Amino acid sequence: MKTVAIIGASNDRSKFGNKAVRAFLQQGYEVFPVNPKEATIEGLPAFAGIADVPVRPDRVSVYLPPSVLLKVLPAIAAKGCDELWLNPGTESDAVLAEAERLGLNVIQACSIVGVGISPTQL
């Protein structure tokens, strides 16, 4: 089973951090929501940080502003992943430079669309 950690997952069903959880579940992924302020998201246990996720995820999909993401990138690199998806609004020159320095395989695109679902369907 493919795995994904969604950093910035949300209980607000109108937010993309929640739509991503639902989209990846629909496509058969094992989903690990990451949000330090939530205990569960869409019935799944939420993790305070990427370091708390019990597996090395195949994908990490991020829904954080660039200033916050910059602080989280080292933890993402330490955990490891095959693909780091930077959803629209998460990227900046500084984020891209740091991700490259850390050796992360960055994909700049909507991860929901990347699994074959339109966010408007969720």
Steps between C-alpha positions, in 0.01 A plus 500: 500500500630845413544743787465877523557749780290813462661787688245768570209257497181656634160410641349785297351316202518816286882516532734325261681339795178308567412439134843339455437256787174394338646484148791277601269274702272465194802393294600228748788670677584453866470861620685660790354846577748737667362785709619577855161649597279202409458154656320350200424608144235320295505222760876447472747568782679830441870536571661806657790500254650301215748341742203340682370322189574127556620428145719659234228625264520455124366854461484808715238753395531844659237764576702756697604858428863529382618661826376201701606243242860625512513399867351156427718405200788359711256265678357389164851428373584309820187284466555450127252459215504418130310815401438832673191662351492876543140600441418845360580770754764301688797572278746786508853550371632435851293181539614367162865579571488333843316194367765462229779541755340225711477271196121477493319398181262795462187498289328837470139412429166431663531155656124450483508538121816284506297203625234554235230689688373853448484694829157626394369141525584480871 
